Amino acid sequence: MATIRQEDFIQSVADALQYISYYHPVDYITSLGRAYEREESPAAKDAMAQILVNSRMCAEGHRPICQDTGIVTVFLKIGMDVRWDATMTVQEMADAGVRRAYLNPDNTLRASILADPAGARTNTKDNTPAVVSVEMVRGGEVEVTVAAKGGGSEAKSKFMMLNPSDSVVEWVLKTVPTMGAGWCPPGMLGIGIGGTAEKAMLLAKESLMDPIDMRELLDRGPQNGLEKMRIEIYEKVNQLGIGAQGLGGLTTVLDVKIRDYPTHAANLPVAMIPNCAATRHAHFVLDGSGAVALEPPSLKDWPELTYDVSSARRVNLDTVTRAEVATWKPGEVVLLLGKLLTGRDAAHKRMTEMLNRGEKLPVDFTNRFIYYVGPVDPVREEVMGPAGPTTATRMDKFTRQMLEETGLLGMIGKAERGPAAVEAIRDNHAVYLMAVGGAAYLVSKAIRAARVVAFEDLGMEAIYEFEVEDMPVTVAVDSQGTSVHETGPREWKARIQSEFAGVPILA
């Protein structure tokens, strides 16, 4: 019978959260490396290269894979025979572990959790509370799985109460294209079937903790109905041609996981939750012998890649003109040099409210570019911590007003823009550039200086001015309104159907 000490639990959770902030699971890196080698879409291959290079940099530098260091979920399987040497509840211990991890001065993680979500939305400053799921099981140990889930991929979670006669596969294939690229593919799809509404969602989230084994499954063949469904969904989703970062390509998902549970005769609950390119989770067991420290992976498992930008167009943000922007081609990689403003949800809301009141903004946006980012605080000699893009569609409702009333020339974010934003970009001869979600540390190395210029009270959502050098981005919507997130997947879906018909696309 194990006795679990409070401090051992807290420290183990804290260490695991630090670990997963900078170490990708090796199965993900191996699968993504194979997909990179097979990819034929130049834009998708470029995005995968950035993710793989970023991942190795983070493993070496012990800094976050993504600036969105996630909302923490702790899955616990507590043995019925376990005894606790603790004065805190399980929730309180989990939160203490989160707090210790996220405030670690050697690798500060971003505090993203807001209390009063439908009201003031006030940052808790330490990323607590965690979401804790407890299952009582036989035995005398505590199994712990910790995960940190980014908001962009979590936002794409889907649930549907199907009719019993409906097809789960058809629902998935209809739903995935509506998710856009804000979940940062290539990643995994977790699917939960059965139970009740909340049980299906939990099953989907839990399935994402399982190792990537699609290659092994394809090699040996399915042994039951769920495995057969996994393969069918995997193959058909990749045939959609969505590709890495939604740019069009051969690989959209690396694996599909499914868990099910008995359900009511009148129901077929189905949940789908994607895991992004910054997939982060770890498992350990507390047996009463002390805190658990996870073994670092071998860097031999990471491919030896360098990100080659020698042929890319270099753009000086301090002198760029609307006429120059008009020459940029959809899908072209450009390297940014000069001063770049930042701002995301809270800053845009405040700025548009000021504009509506006829007030002058604290920053002049004339012919400037704004980067949708909420960076991680710097540590040691860093100018800025990991600073990857946030999902651009959340800023769509502000886009026309910002372009027409501030003189803004361009925007940088993650994934696609919606129809209204694309129209506003076209009408104002502006441009939207896409930075790769999952390459936050790589992006941060391009930042040479940083200062807050407005709305300091918003914390990571304040407006910064970055000075950047060779920051890699892709022209995602050109000044004529052509979107590569529309043209790319359409082209690659057609190519897959004609050139790869009947050939499995193996990540």
KAJOTA-V846930 format. One record per residue. N is the residue number from 1. RES is the residue in one small letter. OMEGA is omega in degrees with one decimal (* if undefined). NEAR is the number of other C-alpha atoms within 8 Angstrom. D_FIRST is the distance of its C-alpha to the first C-alpha in whole Angstrom. Layout:
# KAJOTA-V846930
n=N res=RES omega=OMEGA near=NEAR d_first=D_FIRST
n=N res=RES omega=OMEGA near=NEAR d_first=D_FIRST
This chain:
# KAJOTA-V846930
n=1 res=m omega=-176.9 near=7 d_first=0
n=2 res=a omega=170.4 near=10 d_first=4
n=3 res=t omega=-176.1 near=10 d_first=7
n=4 res=i omega=179.8 near=15 d_first=10
n=5 res=r omega=-179.9 near=11 d_first=13
n=6 res=q omega=-177.1 near=12 d_first=16
n=7 res=e omega=178.2 near=7 d_first=18
n=8 res=d omega=179.0 near=11 d_first=16
n=9 res=f omega=-177.1 near=14 d_first=16
n=10 res=i omega=-176.8 near=12 d_first=20
n=11 res=q omega=179.0 near=12 d_first=21
n=12 res=s omega=177.1 near=12 d_first=20
n=13 res=v omega=-179.8 near=13 d_first=21
n=14 res=a omega=-180.0 near=13 d_first=24
n=15 res=d omega=-179.5 near=11 d_first=25
n=16 res=a omega=179.7 near=12 d_first=24
n=17 res=l omega=173.3 near=13 d_first=27
n=18 res=q omega=-178.8 near=11 d_first=29
n=19 res=y omega=-175.6 near=9 d_first=29
n=20 res=i omega=177.3 near=14 d_first=30
n=21 res=s omega=-177.5 near=14 d_first=33
n=22 res=y omega=175.6 near=13 d_first=34
n=23 res=y omega=167.4 near=13 d_first=33
n=24 res=h omega=167.4 near=14 d_first=34
n=25 res=p omega=-175.9 near=11 d_first=31
n=26 res=v omega=179.7 near=9 d_first=33
n=27 res=d omega=177.9 near=8 d_first=34
n=28 res=y omega=-179.0 near=10 d_first=36
n=29 res=i omega=178.9 near=12 d_first=38
n=30 res=t omega=-179.2 near=10 d_first=38
n=31 res=s omega=179.5 near=11 d_first=39
n=32 res=l omega=177.3 near=13 d_first=42
n=33 res=g omega=177.0 near=10 d_first=43
n=34 res=r omega=179.5 near=9 d_first=44
n=35 res=a omega=178.3 near=11 d_first=46
n=36 res=y omega=-179.0 near=10 d_first=48
n=37 res=e omega=-176.2 near=6 d_first=49
n=38 res=r omega=-172.4 near=7 d_first=50
n=39 res=e omega=-179.7 near=12 d_first=51
n=40 res=e omega=176.8 near=8 d_first=55
n=41 res=s omega=-178.9 near=9 d_first=56
n=42 res=p omega=-178.4 near=7 d_first=57
n=43 res=a omega=179.0 near=9 d_first=55
n=44 res=a omega=179.3 near=15 d_first=52
n=45 res=k omega=176.7 near=12 d_first=52
n=46 res=d omega=179.5 near=8 d_first=52
n=47 res=a omega=178.5 near=11 d_first=50
n=48 res=m omega=178.8 near=11 d_first=47
n=49 res=a omega=178.7 near=12 d_first=48
n=50 res=q omega=-179.7 near=13 d_first=48
n=51 res=i omega=-178.8 near=13 d_first=44
n=52 res=l omega=177.5 near=14 d_first=43
n=53 res=v omega=177.7 near=13 d_first=45
n=54 res=n omega=-177.8 near=14 d_first=43
n=55 res=s omega=178.9 near=13 d_first=40
n=56 res=r omega=177.8 near=10 d_first=41
n=57 res=m omega=-179.6 near=10 d_first=42
n=58 res=c omega=178.2 near=14 d_first=39
n=59 res=a omega=-180.0 near=12 d_first=37
n=60 res=e omega=-174.5 near=6 d_first=39
n=61 res=g omega=-179.0 near=6 d_first=40
n=62 res=h omega=175.0 near=10 d_first=36
n=63 res=r omega=-169.6 near=12 d_first=38
n=64 res=p omega=175.4 near=14 d_first=37
n=65 res=i omega=-177.4 near=17 d_first=38
n=66 res=c omega=177.1 near=15 d_first=40
n=67 res=q omega=174.5 near=16 d_first=41
n=68 res=d omega=-176.7 near=11 d_first=39
n=69 res=t omega=159.9 near=14 d_first=36
n=70 res=g omega=166.6 near=9 d_first=34
n=71 res=i omega=-172.6 near=13 d_first=33
n=72 res=v omega=170.0 near=12 d_first=29
n=73 res=t omega=177.8 near=12 d_first=27
n=74 res=v omega=176.3 near=13 d_first=23
n=75 res=f omega=-177.5 near=10 d_first=21
n=76 res=l omega=167.5 near=12 d_first=17
n=77 res=k omega=-173.1 near=11 d_first=15
n=78 res=i omega=178.3 near=14 d_first=12
n=79 res=g omega=-178.1 near=12 d_first=9
n=80 res=m omega=-177.4 near=9 d_first=10
n=81 res=d omega=-177.1 near=10 d_first=6
n=82 res=v omega=171.0 near=14 d_first=6
n=83 res=r omega=-177.9 near=8 d_first=7
n=84 res=w omega=169.1 near=8 d_first=11
n=85 res=d omega=-170.5 near=8 d_first=13
n=86 res=a omega=174.1 near=8 d_first=16
n=87 res=t omega=-178.6 near=5 d_first=19
n=88 res=m omega=173.4 near=8 d_first=20
n=89 res=t omega=177.1 near=7 d_first=20
n=90 res=v omega=177.4 near=6 d_first=18
n=91 res=q omega=-179.1 near=9 d_first=22
n=92 res=e omega=177.9 near=8 d_first=23
n=93 res=m omega=177.4 near=12 d_first=21
n=94 res=a omega=179.3 near=14 d_first=22
n=95 res=d omega=177.6 near=11 d_first=25
n=96 res=a omega=176.5 near=9 d_first=25
n=97 res=g omega=176.9 near=14 d_first=24
n=98 res=v omega=-178.6 near=17 d_first=27
n=99 res=r omega=-179.1 near=12 d_first=29
n=100 res=r omega=-179.3 near=10 d_first=28
n=101 res=a omega=-172.0 near=14 d_first=29
n=102 res=y omega=178.0 near=14 d_first=32
n=103 res=l omega=179.8 near=10 d_first=34
n=104 res=n omega=-174.1 near=9 d_first=33
n=105 res=p omega=179.7 near=6 d_first=36
n=106 res=d omega=178.1 near=6 d_first=36
n=107 res=n omega=-179.4 near=12 d_first=36
n=108 res=t omega=178.5 near=13 d_first=37
n=109 res=l omega=-173.1 near=13 d_first=36
n=110 res=r omega=174.9 near=12 d_first=38
n=111 res=a omega=-173.8 near=11 d_first=37
n=112 res=s omega=-171.5 near=11 d_first=38
n=113 res=i omega=-177.9 near=12 d_first=36
n=114 res=l omega=173.5 near=9 d_first=39
n=115 res=a omega=-178.2 near=9 d_first=38
n=116 res=d omega=-169.8 near=8 d_first=41
n=117 res=p omega=179.6 near=8 d_first=41
n=118 res=a omega=-178.1 near=5 d_first=44
n=119 res=g omega=-174.3 near=5 d_first=46
n=120 res=a omega=179.6 near=7 d_first=46
n=121 res=r omega=-176.6 near=9 d_first=43
n=122 res=t omega=-178.2 near=8 d_first=42
n=123 res=n omega=-179.6 near=9 d_first=40
n=124 res=t omega=173.1 near=10 d_first=37
n=125 res=k omega=-178.6 near=8 d_first=38
n=126 res=d omega=178.5 near=10 d_first=34
n=127 res=n omega=172.9 near=15 d_first=33
n=128 res=t omega=1.8 near=10 d_first=31
n=129 res=p omega=171.8 near=7 d_first=30
n=130 res=a omega=171.3 near=13 d_first=28
n=131 res=v omega=-173.1 near=8 d_first=27
n=132 res=v omega=177.6 near=10 d_first=24
n=133 res=s omega=-174.3 near=8 d_first=22
n=134 res=v omega=172.3 near=8 d_first=19
n=135 res=e omega=176.6 near=7 d_first=18
n=136 res=m omega=-176.5 near=8 d_first=15
n=137 res=v omega=175.6 near=8 d_first=14
n=138 res=r omega=172.4 near=8 d_first=11
n=139 res=g omega=-174.8 near=8 d_first=8
n=140 res=g omega=179.0 near=12 d_first=5
n=141 res=e omega=174.8 near=14 d_first=8
n=142 res=v omega=174.7 near=12 d_first=11
n=143 res=e omega=-176.3 near=11 d_first=14
n=144 res=v omega=169.6 near=12 d_first=17
n=145 res=t omega=177.2 near=12 d_first=21
n=146 res=v omega=178.1 near=14 d_first=24
n=147 res=a omega=175.2 near=13 d_first=27
n=148 res=a omega=-171.1 near=14 d_first=31
n=149 res=k omega=178.6 near=14 d_first=33
n=150 res=g omega=-177.0 near=12 d_first=37
n=151 res=g omega=-178.7 near=9 d_first=39
n=152 res=g omega=179.3 near=11 d_first=42
n=153 res=s omega=179.1 near=15 d_first=40
n=154 res=e omega=-179.6 near=12 d_first=38
n=155 res=a omega=-178.3 near=7 d_first=41
n=156 res=k omega=177.6 near=11 d_first=42
n=157 res=s omega=-177.0 near=10 d_first=39
n=158 res=k omega=174.8 near=7 d_first=41
n=159 res=f omega=176.1 near=10 d_first=40
n=160 res=m omega=172.1 near=7 d_first=43
n=161 res=m omega=-179.4 near=9 d_first=43
n=162 res=l omega=168.6 near=10 d_first=44
n=163 res=n omega=-177.8 near=8 d_first=46
n=164 res=p omega=-178.6 near=8 d_first=45
n=165 res=s omega=-177.3 near=5 d_first=48
n=166 res=d omega=179.2 near=6 d_first=47
n=167 res=s omega=176.0 near=6 d_first=46
n=168 res=v omega=-178.7 near=7 d_first=43
n=169 res=v omega=-179.9 near=9 d_first=45
n=170 res=e omega=178.4 near=7 d_first=48
n=171 res=w omega=179.1 near=8 d_first=46
n=172 res=v omega=-177.2 near=10 d_first=45
n=173 res=l omega=175.9 near=11 d_first=48
n=174 res=k omega=-172.6 near=8 d_first=50
n=175 res=t omega=-175.2 near=8 d_first=47
n=176 res=v omega=179.6 near=9 d_first=46
n=177 res=p omega=179.2 near=8 d_first=50
n=178 res=t omega=-177.4 near=6 d_first=50
n=179 res=m omega=-178.4 near=9 d_first=47
n=180 res=g omega=-178.5 near=10 d_first=49
n=181 res=a omega=-178.6 near=11 d_first=48
n=182 res=g omega=177.6 near=13 d_first=46
n=183 res=w omega=173.4 near=14 d_first=43
n=184 res=c omega=172.1 near=16 d_first=44
n=185 res=p omega=7.0 near=14 d_first=44
n=186 res=p omega=178.6 near=14 d_first=43
n=187 res=g omega=-180.0 near=14 d_first=39
n=188 res=m omega=169.9 near=14 d_first=37
n=189 res=l omega=173.3 near=13 d_first=38
n=190 res=g omega=-176.2 near=16 d_first=35
n=191 res=i omega=175.0 near=17 d_first=35
n=192 res=g omega=-177.6 near=18 d_first=34
n=193 res=i omega=173.1 near=15 d_first=35
n=194 res=g omega=-175.4 near=15 d_first=35
n=195 res=g omega=174.4 near=13 d_first=33
n=196 res=t omega=-177.6 near=8 d_first=34
n=197 res=a omega=-176.7 near=11 d_first=36
n=198 res=e omega=179.0 near=7 d_first=33
n=199 res=k omega=178.7 near=10 d_first=31
n=200 res=a omega=178.8 near=18 d_first=33
n=201 res=m omega=179.0 near=14 d_first=33
n=202 res=l omega=178.0 near=9 d_first=29
n=203 res=l omega=179.8 near=14 d_first=29
n=204 res=a omega=-179.8 near=18 d_first=32
n=205 res=k omega=179.9 near=12 d_first=30
n=206 res=e omega=-177.3 near=9 d_first=27
n=207 res=s omega=-180.0 near=13 d_first=29
n=208 res=l omega=177.7 near=12 d_first=31
n=209 res=m omega=-178.6 near=10 d_first=27
n=210 res=d omega=-179.9 near=7 d_first=28
n=211 res=p omega=176.0 near=6 d_first=29
n=212 res=i omega=-177.7 near=9 d_first=33
n=213 res=d omega=-177.3 near=7 d_first=34
n=214 res=m omega=178.9 near=10 d_first=38
n=215 res=r omega=179.2 near=8 d_first=39
n=216 res=e omega=179.0 near=7 d_first=37
n=217 res=l omega=179.1 near=10 d_first=37
n=218 res=l omega=-179.3 near=9 d_first=41
n=219 res=d omega=-176.3 near=6 d_first=41
n=220 res=r omega=-179.0 near=6 d_first=40
n=221 res=g omega=-177.5 near=6 d_first=41
n=222 res=p omega=-179.9 near=10 d_first=39
n=223 res=q omega=177.4 near=6 d_first=37
n=224 res=n omega=-175.6 near=6 d_first=37
n=225 res=g omega=-179.6 near=7 d_first=39
n=226 res=l omega=178.2 near=8 d_first=36
n=227 res=e omega=176.2 near=10 d_first=37
n=228 res=k omega=178.7 near=10 d_first=41
n=229 res=m omega=177.3 near=9 d_first=41
n=230 res=r omega=-178.5 near=11 d_first=39
n=231 res=i omega=-178.7 near=12 d_first=42
n=232 res=e omega=-180.0 near=9 d_first=44
n=233 res=i omega=179.4 near=12 d_first=43
n=234 res=y omega=-177.0 near=12 d_first=43
n=235 res=e omega=-175.4 near=10 d_first=46
n=236 res=k omega=175.8 near=9 d_first=48
n=237 res=v omega=178.5 near=12 d_first=47
n=238 res=n omega=176.9 near=14 d_first=48
n=239 res=q omega=176.9 near=11 d_first=51
n=240 res=l omega=176.0 near=9 d_first=52
n=241 res=g omega=-178.0 near=19 d_first=53
n=242 res=i omega=172.1 near=19 d_first=51
n=243 res=g omega=-179.2 near=16 d_first=50
n=244 res=a omega=179.2 near=16 d_first=48
n=245 res=q omega=178.6 near=16 d_first=48
n=246 res=g omega=-175.2 near=16 d_first=50
n=247 res=l omega=-176.7 near=13 d_first=53
n=248 res=g omega=-179.8 near=20 d_first=54
n=249 res=g omega=-173.5 near=17 d_first=53
n=250 res=l omega=-173.6 near=15 d_first=51
n=251 res=t omega=173.9 near=16 d_first=47
n=252 res=t omega=177.2 near=15 d_first=46
n=253 res=v omega=175.6 near=14 d_first=42
n=254 res=l omega=179.8 near=14 d_first=40
n=255 res=d omega=173.6 near=11 d_first=38
n=256 res=v omega=179.9 near=14 d_first=37
n=257 res=k omega=-179.8 near=13 d_first=34
n=258 res=i omega=168.8 near=13 d_first=34
n=259 res=r omega=179.5 near=11 d_first=31
n=260 res=d omega=-177.0 near=10 d_first=32
n=261 res=y omega=178.6 near=8 d_first=31
n=262 res=p omega=-176.5 near=6 d_first=33
n=263 res=t omega=-179.8 near=10 d_first=35
n=264 res=h omega=-177.4 near=7 d_first=38
n=265 res=a omega=-177.5 near=5 d_first=41
n=266 res=a omega=-169.8 near=6 d_first=43
n=267 res=n omega=167.2 near=11 d_first=41
n=268 res=l omega=178.9 near=12 d_first=41
n=269 res=p omega=178.5 near=15 d_first=39
n=270 res=v omega=176.5 near=16 d_first=39
n=271 res=a omega=176.4 near=14 d_first=37
n=272 res=m omega=180.0 near=14 d_first=38
n=273 res=i omega=178.3 near=15 d_first=37
n=274 res=p omega=167.6 near=13 d_first=38
n=275 res=n omega=-170.6 near=15 d_first=36
n=276 res=c omega=177.7 near=13 d_first=39
n=277 res=a omega=175.5 near=11 d_first=40
n=278 res=a omega=-179.8 near=10 d_first=37
n=279 res=t omega=-173.5 near=12 d_first=34
n=280 res=r omega=174.2 near=12 d_first=31
n=281 res=h omega=179.0 near=11 d_first=27
n=282 res=a omega=-177.0 near=11 d_first=24
n=283 res=h omega=174.5 near=8 d_first=21
n=284 res=f omega=-177.6 near=9 d_first=18
n=285 res=v omega=173.0 near=9 d_first=14
n=286 res=l omega=-177.3 near=14 d_first=12
n=287 res=d omega=179.3 near=11 d_first=9
n=288 res=g omega=-177.3 near=9 d_first=9
n=289 res=s omega=179.2 near=5 d_first=11
n=290 res=g omega=179.2 near=9 d_first=14
n=291 res=a omega=-178.5 near=10 d_first=17
n=292 res=v omega=173.2 near=10 d_first=18
n=293 res=a omega=-176.4 near=7 d_first=22
n=294 res=l omega=-178.9 near=8 d_first=23
n=295 res=e omega=178.3 near=4 d_first=26
n=296 res=p omega=176.1 near=4 d_first=29
n=297 res=p omega=176.6 near=7 d_first=31
n=298 res=s omega=178.3 near=5 d_first=34
n=299 res=l omega=174.3 near=7 d_first=38
n=300 res=k omega=-179.8 near=5 d_first=39
n=301 res=d omega=179.4 near=9 d_first=38
n=302 res=w omega=177.3 near=10 d_first=40
n=303 res=p omega=177.9 near=7 d_first=44
n=304 res=e omega=-178.3 near=4 d_first=46
n=305 res=l omega=167.4 near=7 d_first=48
n=306 res=t omega=-178.7 near=6 d_first=51
n=307 res=y omega=-174.6 near=7 d_first=52
n=308 res=d omega=179.5 near=5 d_first=56
n=309 res=v omega=-173.5 near=6 d_first=58
n=310 res=s omega=-176.7 near=4 d_first=61
n=311 res=s omega=-176.2 near=5 d_first=63
n=312 res=a omega=176.4 near=9 d_first=62
n=313 res=r omega=176.2 near=7 d_first=64
n=314 res=r omega=-174.9 near=9 d_first=64
n=315 res=v omega=176.0 near=9 d_first=65
n=316 res=n omega=-176.7 near=9 d_first=65
n=317 res=l omega=-177.8 near=12 d_first=64
n=318 res=d omega=-177.9 near=8 d_first=66
n=319 res=t omega=-175.1 near=5 d_first=70
n=320 res=v omega=-178.4 near=10 d_first=69
n=321 res=t omega=177.2 near=7 d_first=71
n=322 res=r omega=177.9 near=10 d_first=71
n=323 res=a omega=178.2 near=6 d_first=73
n=324 res=e omega=179.0 near=8 d_first=71
n=325 res=v omega=-178.7 near=11 d_first=68
n=326 res=a omega=179.9 near=10 d_first=70
n=327 res=t omega=-177.5 near=6 d_first=70
n=328 res=w omega=-175.4 near=10 d_first=67
n=329 res=k omega=176.6 near=7 d_first=66
n=330 res=p omega=179.3 near=12 d_first=63
n=331 res=g omega=-179.5 near=9 d_first=60
n=332 res=e omega=174.6 near=9 d_first=61
n=333 res=v omega=176.7 near=10 d_first=59
n=334 res=v omega=178.5 near=12 d_first=60
n=335 res=l omega=-173.7 near=14 d_first=59
n=336 res=l omega=177.7 near=14 d_first=60
n=337 res=l omega=175.7 near=14 d_first=61
n=338 res=g omega=-172.5 near=11 d_first=62
n=339 res=k omega=-174.8 near=10 d_first=61
n=340 res=l omega=177.0 near=13 d_first=58
n=341 res=l omega=176.8 near=12 d_first=57
n=342 res=t omega=176.5 near=13 d_first=54
n=343 res=g omega=178.1 near=16 d_first=53
n=344 res=r omega=-166.2 near=13 d_first=51
n=345 res=d omega=-173.6 near=9 d_first=50
n=346 res=a omega=179.5 near=9 d_first=50
n=347 res=a omega=178.2 near=13 d_first=53
n=348 res=h omega=178.7 near=11 d_first=55
n=349 res=k omega=-178.8 near=9 d_first=55
n=350 res=r omega=-178.9 near=8 d_first=56
n=351 res=m omega=-179.3 near=9 d_first=59
n=352 res=t omega=174.9 near=11 d_first=60
n=353 res=e omega=177.2 near=8 d_first=60
n=354 res=m omega=178.4 near=11 d_first=62
n=355 res=l omega=179.4 near=11 d_first=65
n=356 res=n omega=178.0 near=7 d_first=65
n=357 res=r omega=179.8 near=6 d_first=66
n=358 res=g omega=-178.2 near=6 d_first=69
n=359 res=e omega=177.9 near=7 d_first=67
n=360 res=k omega=178.5 near=6 d_first=67
n=361 res=l omega=-179.0 near=8 d_first=64
n=362 res=p omega=-177.9 near=6 d_first=62
n=363 res=v omega=176.5 near=6 d_first=63
n=364 res=d omega=-178.0 near=6 d_first=65
n=365 res=f omega=-175.9 near=9 d_first=64
n=366 res=t omega=179.9 near=8 d_first=68
n=367 res=n omega=179.4 near=11 d_first=67
n=368 res=r omega=175.0 near=13 d_first=64
n=369 res=f omega=177.4 near=13 d_first=61
n=370 res=i omega=-177.6 near=12 d_first=57
n=371 res=y omega=179.3 near=13 d_first=54
n=372 res=y omega=-174.2 near=15 d_first=51
n=373 res=v omega=169.2 near=13 d_first=48
n=374 res=g omega=-168.2 near=15 d_first=46
n=375 res=p omega=170.7 near=13 d_first=45
n=376 res=v omega=177.4 near=14 d_first=42
n=377 res=d omega=179.3 near=10 d_first=43
n=378 res=p omega=172.1 near=11 d_first=44
n=379 res=v omega=177.4 near=11 d_first=42
n=380 res=r omega=-173.9 near=5 d_first=44
n=381 res=e omega=-176.0 near=5 d_first=47
n=382 res=e omega=169.1 near=7 d_first=47
n=383 res=v omega=179.2 near=9 d_first=50
n=384 res=m omega=175.9 near=14 d_first=47
n=385 res=g omega=179.4 near=14 d_first=44
n=386 res=p omega=-168.6 near=18 d_first=43
n=387 res=a omega=176.5 near=15 d_first=46
n=388 res=g omega=-174.1 near=18 d_first=46
n=389 res=p omega=170.7 near=15 d_first=48
n=390 res=t omega=-174.2 near=12 d_first=47
n=391 res=t omega=-171.7 near=11 d_first=48
n=392 res=a omega=-174.9 near=13 d_first=51
n=393 res=t omega=178.4 near=9 d_first=52
n=394 res=r omega=178.0 near=7 d_first=51
n=395 res=m omega=-176.4 near=10 d_first=54
n=396 res=d omega=-175.5 near=12 d_first=56
n=397 res=k omega=178.5 near=8 d_first=57
n=398 res=f omega=-164.8 near=10 d_first=58
n=399 res=t omega=-176.7 near=10 d_first=60
n=400 res=r omega=-179.5 near=11 d_first=64
n=401 res=q omega=179.5 near=9 d_first=64
n=402 res=m omega=-178.9 near=11 d_first=63
n=403 res=l omega=-172.9 near=14 d_first=65
n=404 res=e omega=-174.7 near=9 d_first=68
n=405 res=e omega=-178.3 near=7 d_first=68
n=406 res=t omega=-177.2 near=10 d_first=66
n=407 res=g omega=178.8 near=11 d_first=68
n=408 res=l omega=-177.3 near=14 d_first=65
n=409 res=l omega=-176.9 near=12 d_first=65
n=410 res=g omega=-177.4 near=12 d_first=62
n=411 res=m omega=178.3 near=11 d_first=58
n=412 res=i omega=179.9 near=15 d_first=55
n=413 res=g omega=-179.0 near=15 d_first=52
n=414 res=k omega=171.3 near=15 d_first=49
n=415 res=a omega=-169.5 near=16 d_first=50
n=416 res=e omega=168.3 near=13 d_first=53
n=417 res=r omega=178.1 near=9 d_first=56
n=418 res=g omega=-176.2 near=8 d_first=57
n=419 res=p omega=-178.2 near=6 d_first=60
n=420 res=a omega=179.5 near=8 d_first=61
n=421 res=a omega=178.9 near=12 d_first=60
n=422 res=v omega=177.9 near=13 d_first=62
n=423 res=e omega=179.8 near=9 d_first=65
n=424 res=a omega=177.6 near=11 d_first=65
n=425 res=i omega=179.0 near=18 d_first=64
n=426 res=r omega=-176.0 near=13 d_first=67
n=427 res=d omega=-176.9 near=7 d_first=70
n=428 res=n omega=179.1 near=9 d_first=69
n=429 res=h omega=178.0 near=10 d_first=69
n=430 res=a omega=-178.5 near=15 d_first=66
n=431 res=v omega=173.4 near=15 d_first=63
n=432 res=y omega=179.7 near=13 d_first=59
n=433 res=l omega=-178.2 near=13 d_first=57
n=434 res=m omega=169.1 near=12 d_first=54
n=435 res=a omega=-173.1 near=12 d_first=51
n=436 res=v omega=171.1 near=14 d_first=48
n=437 res=g omega=-175.3 near=15 d_first=45
n=438 res=g omega=177.7 near=13 d_first=42
n=439 res=a omega=-170.7 near=15 d_first=45
n=440 res=a omega=-178.5 near=17 d_first=44
n=441 res=y omega=175.2 near=18 d_first=44
n=442 res=l omega=178.6 near=12 d_first=47
n=443 res=v omega=-176.1 near=13 d_first=49
n=444 res=s omega=-179.8 near=12 d_first=48
n=445 res=k omega=176.0 near=7 d_first=50
n=446 res=a omega=-176.7 near=10 d_first=53
n=447 res=i omega=-176.7 near=14 d_first=53
n=448 res=r omega=177.8 near=10 d_first=55
n=449 res=a omega=-179.5 near=9 d_first=55
n=450 res=a omega=174.6 near=11 d_first=54
n=451 res=r omega=175.3 near=7 d_first=55
n=452 res=v omega=-178.9 near=10 d_first=54
n=453 res=v omega=178.4 near=11 d_first=57
n=454 res=a omega=172.8 near=9 d_first=57
n=455 res=f omega=-177.8 near=9 d_first=54
n=456 res=e omega=-178.8 near=9 d_first=52
n=457 res=d omega=-179.4 near=5 d_first=50
n=458 res=l omega=177.0 near=9 d_first=48
n=459 res=g omega=-177.7 near=6 d_first=46
n=460 res=m omega=177.1 near=7 d_first=45
n=461 res=e omega=175.6 near=12 d_first=48
n=462 res=a omega=173.8 near=16 d_first=51
n=463 res=i omega=175.6 near=13 d_first=54
n=464 res=y omega=162.9 near=12 d_first=54
n=465 res=e omega=176.0 near=12 d_first=57
n=466 res=f omega=163.9 near=14 d_first=55
n=467 res=e omega=-173.3 near=12 d_first=58
n=468 res=v omega=176.1 near=14 d_first=57
n=469 res=e omega=179.4 near=11 d_first=58
n=470 res=d omega=173.6 near=9 d_first=58
n=471 res=m omega=-174.3 near=11 d_first=55
n=472 res=p omega=176.5 near=10 d_first=55
n=473 res=v omega=179.2 near=13 d_first=55
n=474 res=t omega=176.4 near=12 d_first=57
n=475 res=v omega=-175.2 near=17 d_first=60
n=476 res=a omega=172.1 near=15 d_first=58
n=477 res=v omega=-178.5 near=15 d_first=61
n=478 res=d omega=-174.5 near=17 d_first=64
n=479 res=s omega=176.9 near=14 d_first=67
n=480 res=q omega=177.4 near=9 d_first=69
n=481 res=g omega=175.8 near=10 d_first=65
n=482 res=t omega=-176.9 near=11 d_first=64
n=483 res=s omega=178.5 near=12 d_first=60
n=484 res=v omega=177.1 near=13 d_first=59
n=485 res=h omega=171.1 near=12 d_first=56
n=486 res=e omega=-175.5 near=7 d_first=58
n=487 res=t omega=-176.7 near=10 d_first=60
n=488 res=g omega=178.6 near=14 d_first=58
n=489 res=p omega=179.0 near=17 d_first=55
n=490 res=r omega=179.4 near=11 d_first=59
n=491 res=e omega=-174.8 near=10 d_first=60
n=492 res=w omega=173.5 near=14 d_first=57
n=493 res=k omega=179.1 near=14 d_first=56
n=494 res=a omega=179.8 near=9 d_first=60
n=495 res=r omega=-180.0 near=9 d_first=59
n=496 res=i omega=-178.8 near=12 d_first=56
n=497 res=q omega=-176.9 near=9 d_first=58
n=498 res=s omega=-173.0 near=7 d_first=61
n=499 res=e omega=-175.0 near=6 d_first=60
n=500 res=f omega=-178.0 near=9 d_first=56
n=501 res=a omega=178.5 near=7 d_first=57
n=502 res=g omega=179.9 near=4 d_first=55
n=503 res=v omega=-179.8 near=5 d_first=53
n=504 res=p omega=176.3 near=6 d_first=49
n=505 res=i omega=-172.5 near=9 d_first=49
n=506 res=l omega=174.1 near=6 d_first=45
n=507 res=a omega=* near=11 d_first=44
